[in-house]
Amino acid sequence: MAKIIVITSGKGGVGKTTSCASLGTGLALRGCKTVMIDFDVGLRNLDLIMGCERRVVYDLVNVIQGEATLHQALIQDKRADELFMLPASQTRDKDALTLDGVQQVIELLSQDFDFILCDSPAGIERGALLAMYFADEAVLVTNPEVSSVRDTDRIIGLLQAKTLAAKEGRKIKEHLLVTRYNPARVALGEMLALGDVQEILSVPLIGLIPESEAVLTASNKGIPVIHDSATDASQAYQDTVARLLGEERPLRFAEQGKQSFLSRVFGGGRG
């Protein structure tokens, strides 16, 4: 059976879909048969990041509504043979997603894949709730800024209350992925220090992605940045994938600056 991991965030623009693409690619390159599902109905960005937007014929909603088979809708990645994606629809309403339909798709995929990554839309609307509902684990993507961390805290509450695991008395394993981290800006007090973010959210850190022009460059080319192994962002995502697989890796790119004064806004951890 596949391990189901939701890639989620409370705030848009934090690098969630970019992270999903690199984590999925990294798992596939490590030999794990992996499928990524785009739950952002109406927008659909994962196919752009993966560089396969012109190959989309059928999507998640088509499969749920019986207009196409799962085999017809899945797109195999050109760079990693073990990687597939199921795109979202750009033309349907989010209400086209149903709990029963999502469950059926995930059950079918679980028979053939090692990992299912659910790329959640930001926020707490229907697509986000469905993306996290069947998850075994969650990667919480946040930037080191007040609004992003606050919104991520809200998502943690939903994971602990609005999922199948919560209803069955189980706990989803939570991982924290901090993106766009810049130690120089931390030292100037312009963003939260890593320790501040960890204290506020109380979620184990699985990855720290440095602020890097390579991420934007790769996204614009439709190539997950993890493929560009010479970059610090690629190395950070490779470390994150290794930790997802249970390996230990030293934390890089986290030179300590002074504690960010912004943490005072929260007055300490969640408790």
Phi, psi and chi 1 to 4 in degrees:
 res  aa     phi    psi   chi1   chi2   chi3   chi4
   1 MET       -  144.7  -66.4  -67.6  -72.2      -
   2 ALA   -74.4  152.8      -      -      -      -
   3 LYS   -91.0  126.7 -179.6  175.7  -70.4 -174.5
   4 ILE  -100.9  119.5  -55.9  164.6      -      -
   5 ILE  -123.2  123.6  -56.9  177.0      -      -
   6 VAL   -92.8  133.3   60.3      -      -      -
   7 ILE  -101.8  111.0  -44.6  -63.1      -      -
   8 THR  -138.4  163.1 -174.4      -      -      -
   9 SER  -160.3  157.6   65.9      -      -      -
  10 GLY   -84.6  -27.0      -      -      -      -
  11 LYS  -114.7  142.5 -171.8  174.3 -174.8  -68.0
  12 GLY   -75.6  157.5      -      -      -      -
  13 GLY    77.9   18.0      -      -      -      -
  14 VAL   -93.7   -4.9  -60.8      -      -      -
  15 GLY   100.9   23.1      -      -      -      -
  16 LYS   -66.5  -52.2  172.6 -175.5   51.2   57.2
  17 THR   -67.5  -38.7  -63.4      -      -      -
  18 THR   -58.2  -42.3  -62.4      -      -      -
  19 SER   -68.4  -41.0  -65.3      -      -      -
  20 CYS   -58.7  -44.0 -176.9      -      -      -
  21 ALA   -62.9  -43.2      -      -      -      -
  22 SER   -73.6  -37.2  -80.6      -      -      -
  23 LEU   -67.3  -43.4  -65.6  178.9      -      -
  24 GLY   -62.5  -43.0      -      -      -      -
  25 THR   -63.5  -44.5  -61.9      -      -      -
  26 GLY   -61.9  -41.5      -      -      -      -
  27 LEU   -63.3  -42.9  -72.4  167.7      -      -
  28 ALA   -64.8  -40.4      -      -      -      -
  29 LEU   -67.5  -20.3  -68.3  174.8      -      -
  30 ARG   -88.7    5.9  -67.3  -71.8  -61.8  -90.2
  31 GLY    94.4    7.3      -      -      -      -
  32 CYS   -93.2  124.2  -57.3      -      -      -
  33 LYS   -71.1  118.4 -167.8  171.2 -176.7 -178.0
  34 THR  -130.2  139.7  -57.0      -      -      -
  35 VAL  -127.3  138.2   59.9      -      -      -
  36 MET  -111.3  130.9  -56.6  178.2  -63.7      -
  37 ILE  -110.0  124.7  -53.0  175.6      -      -
  38 ASP   -89.1  114.7 -170.4  -13.4      -      -
  39 PHE   -96.7    4.3  -83.1   84.3      -      -
  40 ASP   -87.1   70.0 -157.5   -6.3      -      -
  41 VAL   -61.9  130.7  173.9      -      -      -
  42 GLY   102.0  -23.5      -      -      -      -
  43 LEU  -116.3  -56.6  -67.7  177.6      -      -
  44 ARG    58.5   90.3 -157.5 -178.3   82.3 -171.4
  45 ASN  -115.1  -19.4  -72.2  -46.7      -      -
  46 LEU   -61.1  -37.7 -176.1   57.7      -      -
  47 ASP   -65.5  -30.3   56.9  -55.2      -      -
  48 LEU   -69.3  -45.0  -69.5  172.4      -      -
  49 ILE   -62.3  -34.7  -59.4  -64.2      -      -
  50 MET   -84.1   -8.4  -64.4  -58.6  -60.9      -
  51 GLY    72.4   27.7      -      -      -      -
  52 CYS  -124.5   23.8   63.4      -      -      -
  53 GLU   -61.2  -31.0   67.9  -84.5    9.5      -
  54 ARG   -78.1   -9.0  -70.8 -177.3  -65.0  -85.9
  55 ARG   -97.1   -1.2  -63.5  168.4   60.6 -162.5
  56 VAL   -75.5  120.1  175.2      -      -      -
  57 VAL  -114.6  -50.8  178.6      -      -      -
  58 TYR  -118.6  160.8  -63.7  109.4      -      -
  59 ASP  -136.8 -176.3   55.2   55.5      -      -
  60 LEU   -56.6  -43.5  173.9   59.8      -      -
  61 VAL   -66.3  -39.9  173.3      -      -      -
  62 ASN   -56.8  -41.7  -68.1  137.4      -      -
  63 VAL   -67.9  -45.9  175.2      -      -      -
  64 ILE   -61.7  -37.3  -72.7  175.7      -      -
  65 GLN   -90.0    7.3  -62.8 -169.3  -16.6      -
  66 GLY    75.2   18.3      -      -      -      -
  67 GLU   -88.9  -11.0  -61.2  163.1  -11.1      -
  68 ALA  -157.7  155.6      -      -      -      -
  69 THR   -84.4  162.5   66.2      -      -      -
  70 LEU   -60.7  -39.5 -164.3   53.3      -      -
  71 HIS   -60.9  -38.7  178.4   74.0      -      -
  72 GLN   -67.7  -34.1  -73.0  176.3  -61.5      -
  73 ALA   -87.0  -26.6      -      -      -      -
  74 LEU   -67.7  138.2  -75.4  174.2      -      -
  75 ILE  -115.2  124.5  -60.4  172.2      -      -
  76 GLN   -86.5  134.6 -174.5  173.1   19.6      -
  77 ASP   -68.3  145.4 -172.5   64.1      -      -
  78 LYS   -81.8  -18.7  -68.5 -179.0  177.1  179.8
  79 ARG  -104.0  -20.5  -56.5  176.1 -173.0   88.9
  80 ALA  -135.5  110.3      -      -      -      -
  81 ASP   -61.7  -26.8  -69.0  -18.9      -      -
  82 GLU   -89.6    7.7  -64.1  -65.2  -55.3      -
  83 LEU  -112.3  132.8 -177.5   61.0      -      -
  84 PHE  -133.6  159.4  -64.9   77.3      -      -
  85 MET  -139.2  150.2   73.5  157.9  -66.0      -
  86 LEU  -116.6  106.6 -178.4   56.6      -      -
  87 PRO   -73.6  161.9   26.6  -33.7      -      -
  88 ALA   -88.2  167.2      -      -      -      -
  89 SER   -89.6  141.0  171.6      -      -      -
  90 GLN   -94.6  -11.9  -80.8 -172.6  -47.0      -
  91 THR  -112.9   -5.6   59.1      -      -      -
  92 ARG  -103.0  164.0  -54.8  -67.1 -177.0   93.9
  93 ASP   -84.4  153.3 -173.0   86.2      -      -
  94 LYS   -59.8  -24.5  -70.4  178.6  173.0   60.8
  95 ASP   -67.6  -11.0  -70.0  -24.6      -      -
  96 ALA   -68.5  -20.1      -      -      -      -
  97 LEU   -80.7  131.3  -66.0  179.8      -      -
  98 THR  -123.0  152.7   65.3      -      -      -
  99 LEU   -61.4  -45.3 -173.8   61.9      -      -
 100 ASP   -63.1  -40.0  -71.4  -16.2      -      -
 101 GLY   -65.9  -43.4      -      -      -      -
 102 VAL   -64.4  -41.7  170.4      -      -      -
 103 GLN   -60.0  -43.0 -179.3  177.2   11.4      -
 104 GLN   -63.0  -43.5 -175.8  177.3   20.2      -
 105 VAL   -62.9  -46.1  167.5      -      -      -
 106 ILE   -66.5  -37.8  -73.6 -179.9      -      -
 107 GLU   -64.3  -39.2  -73.7  178.4  -10.6      -
 108 LEU   -66.7  -44.2  -73.2  171.3      -      -
 109 LEU   -66.0  -33.7  -68.9  171.3      -      -
 110 SER   -62.6  -23.1  -66.6      -      -      -
 111 GLN   -75.0  -16.9  -62.3  171.3   18.0      -
 112 ASP  -125.6  -10.0 -163.0   36.5      -      -
 113 PHE  -122.5  155.3  -73.6   88.5      -      -
 114 ASP   -84.6  -38.8  -60.0  -47.5      -      -
 115 PHE  -132.2  137.3  -73.8   91.8      -      -
 116 ILE  -118.2  115.5  -61.1  172.4      -      -
 117 LEU  -101.4  121.1  -58.1 -171.5      -      -
 118 CYS   -99.6  108.1  -60.2      -      -      -
 119 ASP   -83.2  103.3 -177.5   23.8      -      -
 120 SER   -84.6  143.4  169.7      -      -      -
 121 PRO   -66.9  157.0   22.0  -29.9      -      -
 122 ALA   -70.3  157.7      -      -      -      -
 123 GLY    92.0 -157.9      -      -      -      -
 124 ILE  -128.4   24.2   57.7  174.6      -      -
 125 GLU   -81.9 -175.4   44.9   82.4   19.7      -
 126 ARG   -56.3  -46.5 -177.6  175.6 -179.9   81.8
 127 GLY   -60.0  -39.4      -      -      -      -
 128 ALA   -66.9  -41.8      -      -      -      -
 129 LEU   -66.3  -38.3  -66.0  174.6      -      -
 130 LEU   -71.0  -35.0  -72.6  173.5      -      -
 131 ALA   -63.4  -35.0      -      -      -      -
 132 MET   -93.2  -12.2   70.2  173.3   63.4      -
 133 TYR   -59.5  -41.3 -171.9   79.3      -      -
 134 PHE  -100.1   10.4  -64.1  101.2      -      -
 135 ALA   -68.1  144.4      -      -      -      -
 136 ASP   -91.7  -34.2  -57.7  -51.3      -      -
 137 GLU  -138.3  160.6  -59.3 -174.6   15.6      -
 138 ALA  -135.4  132.1      -      -      -      -
 139 VAL  -102.5  112.3  173.4      -      -      -
 140 LEU   -93.0  111.8  -65.3  145.2      -      -
 141 VAL   -95.4  126.3 -176.6      -      -      -
 142 THR  -143.6  150.8 -172.6      -      -      -
 143 ASN   -91.6  156.5  -67.0  158.5      -      -
 144 PRO   -81.0   61.4   27.5  -32.5      -      -
 145 GLU  -137.7  156.5   60.0  179.4   43.9      -
 146 VAL   -57.9  -51.5  171.0      -      -      -
 147 SER   -64.5  -38.1   61.1      -      -      -
 148 SER   -67.0  -44.0  179.5      -      -      -
 149 VAL   -66.9  -41.3  173.7      -      -      -
 150 ARG   -60.6  -43.8  178.2 -164.2   61.2 -163.4
 151 ASP   -69.5  -32.8  -70.0  -11.4      -      -
 152 THR   -65.0  -37.3  -61.5      -      -      -
 153 ASP   -60.4  -36.4 -153.0   20.1      -      -
 154 ARG   -64.4  -41.0  168.7   66.3  170.2  151.7
 155 ILE   -64.1  -37.6  -64.3  -61.8      -      -
 156 ILE   -58.6  -40.7  -67.4  171.1      -      -
 157 GLY   -61.2  -39.8      -      -      -      -
 158 LEU   -68.2  -40.1  -65.8  176.7      -      -
 159 LEU   -60.1  -33.6  -72.8  167.6      -      -
 160 GLN   -87.6   -4.2  -64.1  174.2   -9.2      -
 161 ALA  -132.6  -26.9      -      -      -      -
 162 LYS  -117.1   21.9  -65.3  -74.8 -171.2  179.1
 163 THR  -115.9  166.7   58.9      -      -      -
 164 LEU   -61.6  -39.7  179.3   61.7      -      -
 165 ALA   -58.7  -43.0      -      -      -      -
 166 ALA   -63.5  -41.5      -      -      -      -
 167 LYS   -66.2  -28.5  -69.3 -176.8  178.8 -179.5
 168 GLU   -94.1    5.7  -66.0  179.4  -12.8      -
 169 GLY    78.4   16.8      -      -      -      -
 170 ARG  -101.7  164.2  -61.9 -178.8  -72.5  111.3
 171 LYS  -116.1  129.4 -179.0  171.6  173.4   57.0
 172 ILE   -71.6  133.5  -68.8  174.9      -      -
 173 LYS   -74.4  121.5 -173.7  175.2 -177.0 -179.6
 174 GLU  -103.1  139.0  -61.3  165.8   -7.7      -
 175 HIS  -127.5  141.5  -50.6  -78.4      -      -
 176 LEU  -103.7  126.6  177.0   63.2      -      -
 177 LEU  -120.1  112.1  179.4   62.1      -      -
 178 VAL   -96.7  123.1  178.8      -      -      -
 179 THR  -112.5  161.9   57.1      -      -      -
 180 ARG    57.2   43.7  -63.3  177.4 -177.0  167.0
 181 TYR   -88.7  131.4 -167.9   75.6      -      -
 182 ASN  -132.2  102.7 -173.5  -32.6      -      -
 183 PRO   -58.4  -32.5  -24.9   35.0      -      -
 184 ALA   -65.1  -39.5      -      -      -      -
 185 ARG   -73.1  -30.1  -66.6 -177.3   62.5 -167.8
 186 VAL   -63.5  -44.1  171.8      -      -      -
 187 ALA   -61.4  -30.1      -      -      -      -
 188 LEU   -85.7   -2.8  -67.0  172.1      -      -
 189 GLY    77.5   19.1      -      -      -      -
 190 GLU   -89.7  -12.9  -64.1  175.9   -7.7      -
 191 MET  -148.2  163.4   61.9  171.8   53.1      -
 192 LEU   -66.8  140.1  -68.5  166.8      -      -
 193 ALA   -71.2  155.1      -      -      -      -
 194 LEU   -57.1  -41.4 -179.8   60.0      -      -
 195 GLY   -61.6  -35.5      -      -      -      -
 196 ASP   -62.2  -47.7  -65.2  -22.5      -      -
 197 VAL   -61.2  -44.4  178.2      -      -      -
 198 GLN   -64.6  -38.7  -68.7  176.7  -77.6      -
 199 GLU   -67.5  -40.7 -178.3 -178.8   -3.3      -
 200 ILE   -66.2  -44.6  -66.5  163.0      -      -
 201 LEU   -92.0  -24.5  -63.4  177.1      -      -
 202 SER    54.4   43.3  -59.4      -      -      -
 203 VAL  -122.0  134.9  173.3      -      -      -
 204 PRO   -59.9  135.0  -23.4   33.4      -      -
 205 LEU   -77.5  128.4 -177.0   72.4      -      -
 206 ILE  -110.3  -17.1 -161.5  166.8      -      -
 207 GLY  -166.3  150.6      -      -      -      -
 208 LEU  -132.5  111.9  179.5   67.5      -      -
 209 ILE  -103.0  119.8  -46.8  -59.1      -      -
 210 PRO   -71.1  153.4   26.7  -34.4      -      -
 211 GLU   -64.1  124.6 -167.9  170.8   48.6      -
 212 SER  -151.5  134.4  172.7      -      -      -
 213 GLU   -65.2  -23.0  -71.1  -66.7  -30.5      -
 214 ALA   -62.2  -30.1      -      -      -      -
 215 VAL   -66.1  -48.2  174.9      -      -      -
 216 LEU   -65.4  -41.7  179.1   59.8      -      -
 217 THR   -60.6  -45.4  -59.9      -      -      -
 218 ALA   -65.4  -42.5      -      -      -      -
 219 SER   -61.1  -41.9  -65.2      -      -      -
 220 ASN   -65.2  -26.2  -73.7  -22.6      -      -
 221 LYS   -87.3   -7.8  -68.1  179.5  178.5  177.6
 222 GLY    71.9   34.4      -      -      -      -
 223 ILE  -130.3  118.7  -57.2  172.8      -      -
 224 PRO   -54.1  135.0  -26.9   36.0      -      -
 225 VAL   -63.5  -20.3   71.5      -      -      -
 226 ILE   -61.7  -22.1 -162.9  169.6      -      -
 227 HIS   -69.3  -25.2  -80.0  -63.9      -      -
 228 ASP   -89.4   78.2 -169.2   -1.9      -      -
 229 SER   -65.0  -12.9   57.7      -      -      -
 230 ALA   -79.3  -10.8      -      -      -      -
 231 THR   -93.5  154.0   65.6      -      -      -
 232 ASP   -66.7  -34.2   51.0    2.1      -      -
 233 ALA   -64.3  -41.8      -      -      -      -
 234 SER   -60.9  -45.5  171.9      -      -      -
 235 GLN   -62.2  -38.0  -65.7  161.6   19.2      -
 236 ALA   -67.3  -40.1      -      -      -      -
 237 TYR   -68.5  -36.6  -83.3  118.8      -      -
 238 GLN   -62.1  -40.2  -69.6  176.9   44.4      -
 239 ASP   -61.5  -41.7  -71.0  -13.8      -      -
 240 THR   -64.0  -43.3  -55.7      -      -      -
 241 VAL   -60.8  -43.2  169.2      -      -      -
 242 ALA   -59.8  -41.3      -      -      -      -
 243 ARG   -67.7  -36.8  -63.6 -174.0 -167.9  105.3
 244 LEU   -59.4  -31.7  -91.3  178.7      -      -
 245 LEU   -87.4    6.2  -67.1  172.7      -      -
 246 GLY    91.3    8.3      -      -      -      -
 247 GLU   -90.0  155.6  -59.3  173.3   14.2      -
 248 GLU   -96.4  132.4  -67.6 -172.9    6.2      -
 249 ARG  -135.5  138.5  -69.8  -73.4  179.4   93.5
 250 PRO   -66.2  149.2   23.4  -33.1      -      -
 251 LEU   -81.2  125.1 -174.1   64.9      -      -
 252 ARG  -111.0  166.9  -63.3 -171.5  -85.8 -177.4
 253 PHE    65.6   29.1  -44.5  113.5      -      -
 254 ALA  -126.0   41.3      -      -      -      -
 255 GLU   -53.6  135.5  -64.7   89.0  -14.3      -
 256 GLN   -81.6  129.4  -67.3  -61.4  -48.8      -
 257 GLY  -105.8 -174.1      -      -      -      -
 258 LYS   -70.9  157.6   70.8  179.1 -177.6 -179.3
 259 GLN   -62.9  134.6 -174.7  178.0   21.0      -
 260 SER   -69.9  132.2  171.1      -      -      -
 261 PHE   -67.1  -17.4   71.8   92.7      -      -
 262 LEU   -64.1  -24.4  -65.5  175.0      -      -
 263 SER   -62.8  -22.7   62.5      -      -      -
 264 ARG   -64.6  -22.9  -61.1  173.8 -172.3  171.0
 265 VAL   -59.0  -33.7  172.9      -      -      -
 266 PHE   -88.2  -22.5  -71.5   89.6      -      -
 267 GLY    67.8   34.9      -      -      -      -
 268 GLY   104.8 -167.0      -      -      -      -
 269 GLY   -80.1  179.5      -      -      -      -
 270 ARG   -77.7  -23.0  -66.3 -169.8  -54.7  126.8
 271 GLY    81.2      -      -      -      -      -
